[in-house]
Amino acid sequence: MTILIIGGGASGMMAALTASENPEHRVILAERQSRLGRKLLATGNGRCNLTNRNTELSHYHGEKPSFCAYALKEFDCDRTLAYFRSLGLLTVTEPSGRVYPYSDSANSVLDVLRLPLEQRDNVSLLTGREILSLRKRKDGFLAKTGSEELRADRVILCAGGLAGAKLGGTDMGYKLLAAFGHSRTPLYPSLVQLKTETTLVRSLKGVRCEALVKYGRTTRRGELQFTDYGVSGPVIFELSRGAVGGELEIDLLPDLREGELLALLENRCRTLPQLKAEDLLTGILHNRLGRTILRGCGLSLEQPLHTVYDLPRVVSMCKSLSLTVLGTMGMDQAQVTAGGIRTEEFDPKTLESRLCPGLYAAGEVLDIDGDCGGYNLQWAWSSGRLAGELRGSL
Ligand SMILES: Cc1cc2nc3c(=O)[nH]c(=O)nc-3n(C[C@H](O)[C@H](O)[C@H](O)COP(=O)(O)OP(=O)(O)OC[C@H]3O[C@@H](n4cnc5c(N)ncnc54)[C@H](O)[C@@H]3O)c2cc1C
């Protein structure tokens, strides 16, 4: 039996390894880019956060997030790590539950997937080949690249989503599935930087801090980074899903109560009354951030501390810095596509299409996206594994 896998990213490589475990299968893995797993190399800032120890369903989104429960249970974090270990990958788990390769290099994750694929006699790797059309005929599927035709008995579509266009993000997967009558939900960027009004924060480019950030009804704590267009960092990524307008409320000192901060500032003004106001927040916040807050409160940095009367205002700005959100940095910068092919059109226990028997899909092309922290790759591994088992009706 010939199995064509479209897309040599995370889910496609997992599906190819799984399908090729059966020596009677002939597996063709077609990848449009010149090498496998380009996006994988960029994950986790080049470190690849390959999974998370806490993979509860609440970390997944889409019209029907429960769709991913079966695949995630069948090939959960423990099984995934045992599988990677069997491929020769050593990993470390951070206290947050995020798992990285021991080498701290995404290359290691790609290599342990790529090397056995290159070695197996029943796998053909076709890189630099984009599948431009896919049809079903009586005797199976016919896929076309620019120059050749590929015949297959089963097809697993692992073409990913639109996010990260420079790393391979494309809408081809949606188009190929649409030809079989599949529909998709609206697509929008997730795990992405936010553009904000920049008058106050432009000078803070590069400054990082631990913050508690509220956006709409969601509050998250983590590292925030100021940029010239707005804000970035893990805490922002987690809040960015579907971001349009509204205000970010940023607590720059989440471990300090307002009263404690006020007491600290009053003490500084009392003990060092001749000090310039620019040093009011020295030792408490990053210097540039402190001065920005003071300017935002309308203080002159030159005035002596004994002339600073409105300390509660300074406290309030440190505990609740408000920034107007203008939008996201878009699909090109996003780590993941929210939305995708409607999951109700697939069987969650096999990932086979309900509209076209013999056709499977896995990974980001489906309407499932995860939080920041290894959840998206875990979905790619779990769904790639399940689809590669070809448990469907044919
Ligand atoms: C910068 C960045 C950092 C990230 N960091 C993390 C992280 O640390 N942890 C985490 O869990 N997730 C992370 N993600 C998300 C994660 O990488 C993706 O969710 C995951 O790779 C999706 O796997 P996939 O197999 O569905 O798609 P992809 O990995 O995108 O693979 C799809 C492949 O299909 C190919 N393709 C598409 N159409 C065709 C076609 N018609 N013919 C042939 N080939 C085709 C593409 O070129 C691509 O190689 C990150 C994403 C980005 C962009």
The ligand as an SDF file (V2000), in Angstrom:
LIG
                    3D

 53 58  0  0  0  0  0  0  0  0999 V2000
    8.7450   30.8570   15.2750 C   0  0  0  0  0  0  0  0  0  0  0  0
    7.9020   29.6990   15.7920 C   0  0  0  0  0  0  0  0  0  0  0  0
    8.2110   29.1410   17.0160 C   0  0  0  0  0  0  0  0  0  0  0  0
    7.4240   28.0940   17.5220 C   0  0  0  0  0  0  0  0  0  0  0  0
    7.7840   27.5200   18.7150 N   0  0  0  0  0  0  0  0  0  0  0  0
    7.0500   26.4790   19.1920 C   0  0  0  0  0  0  0  0  0  0  0  0
    7.4550   25.7940   20.3700 C   0  0  0  0  0  0  0  0  0  0  0  0
    8.5310   26.0590   20.9380 O   0  0  0  0  0  0  0  0  0  0  0  0
    6.6470   24.7980   20.8380 N   0  0  0  0  0  0  0  0  0  0  0  0
    5.4840   24.4210   20.1970 C   0  0  0  0  0  0  0  0  0  0  0  0
    4.7940   23.5250   20.6750 O   0  0  0  0  0  0  0  0  0  0  0  0
    5.1240   25.0180   19.0330 N   0  0  0  0  0  0  0  0  0  0  0  0
    5.8790   26.0070   18.5130 C   0  0  0  0  0  0  0  0  0  0  0  0
    5.5130   26.5890   17.3290 N   0  0  0  0  0  0  0  0  0  0  0  0
    4.3260   26.0480   16.5940 C   0  0  0  0  0  0  0  0  0  0  0  0
    4.6880   24.7400   15.8770 C   0  0  0  0  0  0  0  0  0  0  0  0
    5.9200   24.8850   15.2040 O   0  0  0  0  0  0  0  0  0  0  0  0
    3.6060   24.3390   14.8930 C   0  0  0  0  0  0  0  0  0  0  0  0
    2.3510   24.3410   15.5190 O   0  0  0  0  0  0  0  0  0  0  0  0
    3.8910   22.9730   14.2940 C   0  0  0  0  0  0  0  0  0  0  0  0
    5.1060   22.9900   13.5820 O   0  0  0  0  0  0  0  0  0  0  0  0
    2.7660   22.5320   13.3790 C   0  0  0  0  0  0  0  0  0  0  0  0
    3.1180   21.3020   12.7990 O   0  0  0  0  0  0  0  0  0  0  0  0
    2.5260   20.8930   11.3850 P   0  0  0  0  0  0  0  0  0  0  0  0
    3.1760   19.6300   11.0210 O   0  0  0  0  0  0  0  0  0  0  0  0
    1.0530   20.9490   11.4180 O   0  0  0  0  0  0  0  0  0  0  0  0
    2.9660   22.0500   10.3970 O   0  0  0  0  0  0  0  0  0  0  0  0
    4.4620   22.5360    9.9630 P   0  0  0  0  0  0  0  0  0  0  0  0
    5.4490   22.1370   10.9870 O   0  0  0  0  0  0  0  0  0  0  0  0
    4.2810   23.9480    9.6120 O   0  0  0  0  0  0  0  0  0  0  0  0
    4.7240   21.6700    8.6680 O   0  0  0  0  0  0  0  0  0  0  0  0
    3.9520   21.7840    7.4890 C   0  0  0  0  0  0  0  0  0  0  0  0
    4.8720   21.4950    6.3220 C   0  0  0  0  0  0  0  0  0  0  0  0
    4.0870   21.2670    5.1670 O   0  0  0  0  0  0  0  0  0  0  0  0
    4.7480   21.8290    4.0560 C   0  0  0  0  0  0  0  0  0  0  0  0
    3.7320   21.9990    3.0120 N   0  0  0  0  0  0  0  0  0  0  0  0
    2.6500   22.8080    3.0510 C   0  0  0  0  0  0  0  0  0  0  0  0
    1.9130   22.6650    1.9350 N   0  0  0  0  0  0  0  0  0  0  0  0
    2.5450   21.7420    1.1720 C   0  0  0  0  0  0  0  0  0  0  0  0
    2.2620   21.1910   -0.0970 C   0  0  0  0  0  0  0  0  0  0  0  0
    1.1770   21.5400   -0.8070 N   0  0  0  0  0  0  0  0  0  0  0  0
    3.1350   20.2850   -0.6240 N   0  0  0  0  0  0  0  0  0  0  0  0
    4.2390   19.9100    0.0770 C   0  0  0  0  0  0  0  0  0  0  0  0
    4.5530   20.4160    1.3050 N   0  0  0  0  0  0  0  0  0  0  0  0
    3.7040   21.3180    1.8380 C   0  0  0  0  0  0  0  0  0  0  0  0
    5.3300   23.1010    4.6200 C   0  0  0  0  0  0  0  0  0  0  0  0
    6.4070   23.5850    3.8490 O   0  0  0  0  0  0  0  0  0  0  0  0
    5.7690   22.6560    6.0100 C   0  0  0  0  0  0  0  0  0  0  0  0
    7.1060   22.2110    6.0360 O   0  0  0  0  0  0  0  0  0  0  0  0
    6.3050   27.6280   16.7810 C   0  0  0  0  0  0  0  0  0  0  0  0
    6.0140   28.1870   15.5450 C   0  0  0  0  0  0  0  0  0  0  0  0
    6.8000   29.2200   15.0440 C   0  0  0  0  0  0  0  0  0  0  0  0
    6.4660   29.8010   13.7030 C   0  0  0  0  0  0  0  0  0  0  0  0
  1  2  1  0
  2  3  1  0
  2 52  2  0
  3  4  2  0
  4  5  1  0
  4 50  1  0
  5  6  2  0
  6  7  1  0
  6 13  1  0
  7  8  2  0
  7  9  1  0
  9 10  1  0
 10 11  2  0
 10 12  1  0
 12 13  2  0
 13 14  1  0
 14 15  1  0
 14 50  1  0
 15 16  1  0
 16 17  1  0
 16 18  1  0
 18 19  1  0
 18 20  1  0
 20 21  1  0
 20 22  1  0
 22 23  1  0
 23 24  1  0
 24 25  2  0
 24 26  1  0
 24 27  1  0
 27 28  1  0
 28 29  2  0
 28 30  1  0
 28 31  1  0
 31 32  1  0
 32 33  1  0
 33 34  1  0
 33 48  1  0
 34 35  1  0
 35 36  1  0
 35 46  1  0
 36 37  1  0
 36 45  1  0
 37 38  2  0
 38 39  1  0
 39 40  1  0
 39 45  2  0
 40 41  1  0
 40 42  2  0
 42 43  1  0
 43 44  2  0
 44 45  1  0
 46 47  1  0
 46 48  1  0
 48 49  1  0
 50 51  2  0
 51 52  1  0
 52 53  1  0
M  END
$$$$
